[in-house]
């Protein structure tokens, strides 16, 4: 019986949307993960001397966005607003695309806000692109589409 081969999607074909607006091209996105803590528990009426694991609190890693520095200062302005006392939360989507550019997976991140902005590492003896990074805290990951 023949099977259909399905290749995995390429990790370089993605886009980032901030509040539904397609943001400037990002070099990388990292930190898409969720962890469920394990709580050990033993009831007083359990026969053995062992405990059993139960699910605990869910935690999410911060998302780190990296891109080449251009005239667009929107990431700096968002972070700067928080430094100056104005917390603005935004919804962010990370969209994985197939080789034809069709959306295949969409991860939605709720109520994001910048916790850290990093400027470029500058070196006059290098020909590297100047990269800025923005680290975002968020309140959870939801999969809107996975096809």
C-alpha positions as CSV (number, residue, x, y, z in Angstrom):
1,X,0.0,0.0,0.0
2,X,1.7,3.3,-1.1
3,X,1.8,6.2,1.3
4,X,1.9,9.8,0.5
5,X,5.1,11.5,1.6
6,X,4.6,14.8,3.5
7,X,7.8,16.8,3.9
8,X,8.1,19.1,7.0
9,X,7.8,22.9,6.5
10,X,10.9,25.0,6.2
11,X,11.8,27.1,9.2
12,X,12.8,30.1,7.1
13,X,9.4,30.8,5.5
14,X,7.4,32.8,8.1
15,X,5.9,36.1,8.8
16,X,5.1,38.1,12.0
17,X,2.0,40.2,12.5
18,X,1.6,42.7,15.3
19,X,-2.0,43.5,16.0
20,X,-3.0,42.1,12.6
21,X,-0.5,44.2,10.7
22,X,2.3,42.4,8.8
23,X,5.5,43.6,10.5
24,X,8.8,44.2,8.8
25,X,10.7,41.1,7.8
26,X,12.2,39.3,10.8
27,X,15.4,37.3,10.7
28,X,14.3,35.0,13.4
29,X,11.6,34.2,16.0
30,X,12.4,32.1,19.0
31,X,10.7,31.1,22.2
32,X,7.5,29.5,20.9
33,X,7.0,27.1,23.8
34,X,4.8,26.3,26.7
35,X,5.7,24.2,29.8
36,X,3.4,22.5,32.2
37,X,4.9,22.1,35.6
38,X,4.7,18.8,37.4
39,X,3.4,18.7,40.9
40,X,3.9,15.5,43.0
41,X,1.0,14.5,45.1
42,X,0.1,11.8,47.6
43,X,-3.2,11.4,49.3
44,X,-3.2,10.1,52.9
45,X,-5.3,7.2,51.8
46,X,-2.9,5.9,49.1
47,X,-1.8,2.4,49.9
48,X,1.8,2.7,48.7
49,X,4.5,5.1,49.8
50,X,4.8,6.6,46.3
51,X,3.5,9.9,45.0
52,X,2.0,10.5,41.6
53,X,2.7,13.4,39.2
54,X,-0.1,15.9,38.4
55,X,-0.2,18.8,36.0
56,X,0.6,22.2,37.6
57,X,0.9,25.7,36.3
58,X,1.5,26.5,32.6
59,X,4.4,28.9,31.8
60,X,5.3,30.5,28.5
61,X,8.8,31.6,27.4
62,X,9.4,35.1,26.2
63,X,9.3,35.4,22.4
64,X,12.5,36.9,20.9
65,X,12.1,38.7,17.5
66,X,15.3,39.7,15.5
67,X,15.5,41.9,12.5
68,X,17.9,44.1,10.6
69,X,17.8,47.7,11.7
70,X,16.1,50.1,9.2
71,X,14.4,53.4,9.3
72,X,11.4,51.7,10.9
73,X,11.7,52.5,14.6
74,X,8.3,50.9,15.7
75,X,9.9,48.2,17.9
76,X,12.0,50.9,19.7
77,X,9.0,53.1,20.1
78,X,6.9,50.3,21.6
79,X,9.6,49.4,24.1
80,X,10.3,53.1,24.8
81,X,6.6,53.7,25.7
82,X,6.9,51.1,28.5
83,X,10.1,52.6,29.8
84,X,8.3,55.9,30.0
85,X,5.3,54.4,31.9
86,X,2.8,53.6,29.1
87,X,2.2,49.8,28.9
88,X,0.7,49.0,25.5
89,X,-0.2,45.3,25.0
90,X,-0.5,44.0,21.5
91,X,-1.5,40.7,20.0
92,X,1.2,39.0,17.9
93,X,0.8,36.2,15.4
94,X,3.7,34.1,14.0
95,X,2.7,32.5,10.7
96,X,4.5,29.5,9.1
97,X,4.2,29.4,5.3
98,X,4.8,26.6,2.9
99,X,7.0,26.9,-0.2
100,X,4.2,28.6,-2.2
101,X,3.7,31.3,0.5
102,X,0.4,29.7,1.7
103,X,-0.3,30.1,5.4
104,X,-0.1,26.7,7.1
105,X,0.2,27.3,10.8
106,X,-0.7,30.4,12.8
107,X,0.3,30.8,16.4
108,X,-1.4,33.7,18.2
109,X,0.2,35.3,21.3
110,X,-2.1,37.2,23.6
111,X,-1.4,40.5,25.2
112,X,2.3,40.9,24.4
113,X,4.6,43.6,25.7
114,X,8.3,44.3,25.3
115,X,10.5,43.3,28.2
116,X,13.8,43.9,26.5
117,X,15.2,45.7,23.4
118,X,18.7,45.1,22.2
119,X,20.5,47.2,19.7
120,X,23.1,46.0,17.2
121,X,26.6,44.7,18.0
122,X,28.7,47.2,16.0
123,X,32.2,46.2,14.7
124,X,34.0,48.3,12.1
125,X,36.0,45.2,10.9
126,X,32.9,43.2,10.1
127,X,30.4,43.3,7.2
128,X,27.5,41.9,9.3
129,X,24.1,43.4,9.2
130,X,23.1,45.5,12.2
131,X,20.4,43.4,14.0
132,X,18.0,44.6,16.7
133,X,16.1,42.2,19.0
134,X,12.9,42.6,20.9
135,X,11.9,40.2,23.7
136,X,8.2,39.9,24.4
137,X,6.3,38.6,27.4
138,X,2.8,37.3,26.7
139,X,-0.1,35.6,28.3
140,X,-0.4,32.5,26.2
141,X,-0.1,30.7,22.9
142,X,-3.1,29.6,20.8
143,X,-3.1,27.7,17.5
144,X,-5.6,29.3,15.2
145,X,-4.7,27.3,12.1
146,X,-2.7,24.1,11.6
147,X,-3.3,22.6,8.1
